[in-house]
């Protein structure tokens, strides 16, 4: 019924149920009256599972990526206060902000500069909003929509490209450190996980007065764009299969050791040689084509390699989440972790794009292990793409709605809280109805974070955004 409803809804001039502002147009004519009747009928039909259910879902709004500038200074605090006040008056629950490792520890190892974030959190507290603080251990500037350039700290980058993920062509991805250095004490006597742990402990100590009150949640970044995944795809490679990231010296050594222990040392020489390149489609490769006569993802070798590949990512997540749990154990603040919404090639039997990112979903159970990991540490499962419909995608074997449903089920099976995001900026009612549908599709999600705070959102699109708040807040 939700799809039917959205198909007949008129464009954003359709009035939201809350009283519109004086600048909003009023409904008129038989068409608008018919639409209102249709909405009322379908909401009644849907009953307790309706998109306008009275279960309250907290709504947060992501702050701009450059809220803290690359000089580690709060960007235009007076203008920000006005924008936050507008959000507060609209009953937004809080905001999400990236806490950039590359800014705070830029001066050198263990030299933390928190003053800009102290100013920011105090401002947010004064306005009366909550904060989701993301421990952003990745670079900003390499992902879709990035509007800033924050690099990994120099004392880490100075060790060279070997500490980052490397593809089969020798290309280095400087977005995030390889999990191969998680426990290597090569960064002035510290390991990567040790660095993350020290950073989070410093944050917890500095902002202890806000933890559990103003700061309601800490999202733990564990990969590119803050997502627990490999950097398997690039900005220009959609909707390709991506590539396996196993060629830095540390991961490659782990692969060799694992293959030898399994009794097949020849399997440890490299990743699959027939898996294609970033922009290839699944059936253009040998490995992802289910009908290929060569080794595929279904062969003994393919199954072994994919299991090792995913387990490496899960082990990385386990180490970082353990450090996070320890760092924030003395407070009531909740922790969360994010999984990427890789919806292209979802309907291909190989799930190739998900697989190269570390989500081995070939048997439609690729997210259960991640949900189990999050359950172990009481972390909320964060997922994106809640605004996307299958019908909006083409020529990519895309299944965003099915993917959202699968992750919802995985979280539910494992007793994990679930929160959603939109993957791309959207201001239209069709996207808002889709978000509301996904939010109550399997039970009710525990929160939604909207991407992102912009002048366009706060301008002529704001009444439409209030309608999304109306739907999610259950009013």
N, C-alpha and C positions, 0 to 999 in steps of 0.2 A: 504493500500500500504506500510506503514512503516513496518508492520510485514513481508510482503513479501520481502521487501528490506533487512531487517536485516537477514532473513533466508538465503539469498544468499550471504551476505557479507563474504569475507574471513576473516581470523584471523588478528590480529593487524599489520601484514606486509603490509596490504592495505594502500596506502599512503593517508594522509590527503590532502584536497584541498590546504592549505597553503603550500608554498615551504618547503619541508622537510629539516632537518638539514643534514649536510654532512655525519652523521653516519647512516642516514635512507637508506633503500634499495629502488631502483627505480622500478616502475612497469615494468613487462616484460611478454611477452607471451600473447597468445590470451585470456586466462582466465581472467587476470587482465584487459585487454582492454574491454572485455565483461562486467566485473563488473562496470567499469567506465561508459560505455554506459548505463547500467541498472540504475545506480544512477542518471545520468543526465536525463534520461527519466522519472523516477519516481518523481524527484524533480519538473520537468516541469509539470507533471500530477497533483501534489498536489497544485501547484499555490501558492496563498498567505498564505495558511495554511501549507506550506512545513516546514520541520524541519530546513531548511536553510533560513527561512524568514529573511527579513532585519530588523525586529524589534529587537532592542538591549536589551538583558537580562543581567543585571549585574551578575557577578560570583564572589563569595567569597569562600575562602578555610578555613576550620576549623583548627586552630592551635592545636598542641598536648595538651592533657589534663594536662600534667605536664609542660607546658610552664612556669608557676609559680610553683616552687617546693613546697613541703609540709612544707619547712622552710620559705615560703613566699619570695623567692628570684627568680629573673629572671634567667631562665635556659640557660646557654651558649649563651650570647647575640651576640657574634661574629658569631657563627655558624648560629644563627637565622637570623642575618642581611643578610648573604649570601643567605639563603633560601628565604627570603622575596624579595631580589633583583631578584632572578631567577623568582619568581612569577610575579613581576612587569614587567620584561622584556618580559614575555609571555602575557602581557595585562590582567592579573587577576586584578579585580577591588579592592579587599580588602580581609581581613581575619576576621574570627570570633574567639573570645576568651571568655572563661569562667572567670567571675569575682567571685571568690569563697568567699562566706560569711564566710565559715569555716576557711579561712586563714586571711581575712582582720580583722575580729572581734574576732580573737582567744584569744587575751589577756584578754578580759573581755567586759562586756556590755558597748557599746558606745566608746570603745577603738579601733579606726580604724587605720590600718597601710596600707597606699596606695603606699608606695615608690616603690615597685616592679612594680606595674601597671603604675606608673608615668614613670618609665624607659622604660617599654614596649611600651606605647603609643607614647612616644617621638621617639623611634626607628622606629616604624611603620610610623609615620608622616614624618620622614627624608627620608624614602624609597619612600614615595609618595603613599602609599596604604590607603584605608579606613578601618574602623573597625566596625564590629557588636559586641557590648559588651553584653554578656549575664549575667544577674543578677542571679547567680547560688546559690539558697537558698537550694539546695539539697546536699546530700552526694555524693561524687565520690568514686566508688569502688564497687557498687552493680549492675551496669547495663552492658549490652552487650558492650564489647570493652573497658571498663574502665581500664586505665593503671595507675591510681593514687589512693591515699587513703586520701581523705579530709573529715573529719567528720563535723557534726553540732557542733557549738561552745559549749565549756564545760559549760558555764553559762546557756545554754538551756538544754543540756543533763542531767545536775545535778538534774533536777526535776523528772527524772525517765521515765519509759516507757509509763506512762499514757498520755504523750503529743504527742505520735506518733500513727500512724495507727496500729490497732490490728485486727487480724483475728479470726475466730471462734475457733481456737485451742489454743489461747492465745499467738500466735507468734507475736512479735513486729517487725515492719518494720522501721528501723532507717534512712531511706532514706530522709524523709521529714516530717515536722510537720503535725499533723492532722488538718483538717479545724475546728475541734471542739474547738481549742484554738485560733482561729482567733481574737476574741475580749475578751479573758480572760487575765486580767492584772496580770499574775502570774510570769512573767519573770522580777523580780526586778522592778515591777511596770509597766511593758509594756506588751502589747499583742503581738501575733505573727505578725499581720498586722502592728502594731506600730513599731516593730523591722525592718520589711521589708521596711517600709516607711522611717525610720531614716537612714537606710543603703543607700537607693537610693538617699535621699537628700544629704547625705554626699558625695556620688559619684558625683552627679550633681554639687555640689559646688567645689569639688576638681578638676574636669576635665572640668570646664565650658568653658575653652578656646578651647577645642576640640569638644564640642557638636555641632552637625550640620555641622561640617567640616570634621575633621579626623574621629570622631565617628559619623557615619551616622545613626545608628540604635541601640536601646536598646531592647534586647529581655528579656522579663520578665519571669523568671522561676516561675512556680506555682505548681510544683509537682515533683514526681520522674523523674530523668533524665531531669529536666527542663520542663516537659510536664504537661499540665493541665489535670490530671487524678488521679485516685486512684492507689496505688501499688498492683494491683490485680493479677499480674502474676510475676513469678520468673524466673531466668535464666534457670532452669531445667524443667519448666512446659509446655513449648510449645509442642503441640498445644492445650493444655487443656483449659477449660472454665475459669480458675482462680477462685478467691473467693471474695465475698463482704467484704469490710473493714469497719465494723460498730460497732466494739466491744470495742473501747476505751471508757472510762467513759463519755467523753464529747459528742461524736457523739451518743452514746447509749442514753444519756439523751435527746438529741434532737429528736431522733427517738421515744422515749416514749411519749414525749410531743406532737409530731405531730400526732401520732396514737390516743392519747386520744382526741385531738382536732377534729379529723376526726370521732370520735365516735366508734373507734375500738381499745380500749386500749390493747387488746390481740395481735394486730399486732406490737406493739412496744417492744415486749420482746426480739427480735433478728432479724437477717436477715432470709431469707427463709431457712427453715430447710432441704429442699430437693434439694438444689442447688449443691450438690456434693462437691468435693475438687479440688484443683488446676489442677491436671492432668486428671481429668475425661473429657470425650467427652460429648457433649450436650445430646445425646440420652441415655447416661448412668445415667442421673439425672432425677429427677421428674420435677424440675422447668423449665428446658430448653428443655425438650422433648415436642413438641407441641401436641403429642398424649397421654400424661400422664393423668391418671384419677385424679391426685392430683392437688393442686394449681400450676399453671404454670405462666410464664411471661404474659400470656394472660388473666388470671383470674382477678377478681376485686381486690383481694389482691395484685397480682403480678403487675398489672398496677399501683396501688397506691404506692407500695414500690419503684418501679423503678423510678417513677416520683420524689418522695422524694429524692431518692439517687442521681439522676442527678441534681436536683435543689440545693442540698447542695454543689456540686462541682461548679456549675455555680455561686452561691452566693460567694463562695471563690474567684473565678476568678474576680468577680465584685469588691470585696473589694481591692484586690491586684492591679488590673488595675487602680482603682480610685486613689490609693496611688501613682502609677507610673506616672499617668497623672499629678498629682499635683507636684510631684518631678521634672519633666522635662518640666513643662509648660512654663518656661521662655526661653527655647531654641527651635530651629527648628528641633531638632533630632526627628526621628520617633520611635515609639514603636511597638513591635510585641509580639505575643504569639504563643506557639507551641501546636499542638494537636498530639497525638501519632498515628502512623500508624499500628493499630492492625488489620492485614489483615487475620489472621487465624480465622476460623469459620465464616468468612464473608458470605459465601454462605449457611450457615445453617439458617433457618428462624428465629431462636432466636438471632443470632448475639452475642452469649453468651460471648465470650472473650471481645468484645467491651463493652457489658453491664456491666460486673463486673468492668471494668475500668472507668465507668461513662458515656459512650456514648450509650444511649438507642436508638439503631438504628433498632428496631424491625419493624418500619413502613417506613424504608428507608428515614427517615428525621432526623436522630440523630445528625447531625452536623450543622443544621440550627440555633439551639439555641446558639451554640458556635460562629457561624459567626455573629449573631445578637449582642452578647456580645462584640465581637471585634469591630464591627461597632460603637457601642456606644462610644468607646474610641479612635476610629481611629487607631486601632492596626492592623498590617498585620497578616494574617492567615498563619502560617507556618506549613507545612505538610511534612512528610517524605515518603520514599519508592518509590520515582519516578523512581528508576532504576529497579524495580521488574516487572516481567511478570508472569501472571498466570501459564504459561506453565512450569515455573521453580520451581513451588511448587507442592507438592504431599501429599496426605493423610491428608489434614488439612482443607478441605473446604475453601481454600485460594482464595482471590480475590483482590490482591493488586492493579491491574490496575483499576478495578471497584471502589475500595475504593478511589483511587486518583481522579477518575472522579466525584464521588459523592461529595467530599470535594471541588473540583473546582466549581461545580455547586452551592453548598451552598454559597461559597464566592461570586460568581458572582451575585446570587439572592439578596444578602444583601449588595452589593456595597463595598466589602472588598478587599483590596489588598491581593495577594496570592504569597507566596514564597515557594520554594521546597528545599528538601534535599534528598540525598541518605541515606538509612537506614544502609547499611553495606558497608564496603570498596570494591570498584570495580574499576578495571583498564582496562576493556575490552570494545571494541567498541560496542558490543551488548548492554551493559548497557548504554553506552553513547547515542546510538540511541534511546533507550527507554526513557531516560531523556529528550532528545530533542523532542520526540513525545509528552510526557506528558506536556512539557513546552508550547506547542502551540496547544494543543488539544482543549481547549475551550478558545478562545482568546489567550492572551500571559501572562504568569506569570510575576510577578514584580521582581523576583530575584531567584537565585539558589545558595545554599551553599554546597560545596563539602566536604564530609567526607572522608579523612582527610589528612593533610600535613604529609607525611612520606618520608623516604629516597627512598623507592621503587617508589613512585610517581615521585620524582624529578630525578630519574635515567632513566633506559631504558624505562619506561612507559610514559615519559613526552611528547613525540611527540603525543602519543595517547590522552593524556589529552589536548594538544593544539587543537586537533580536536574537542573535546567537546566545548572548548572556541569558536572555529570557528563557530560551529553550533548555540550556544546560543547568540553569539555576532552579528549574522546576517551578517557576512562578506561575 
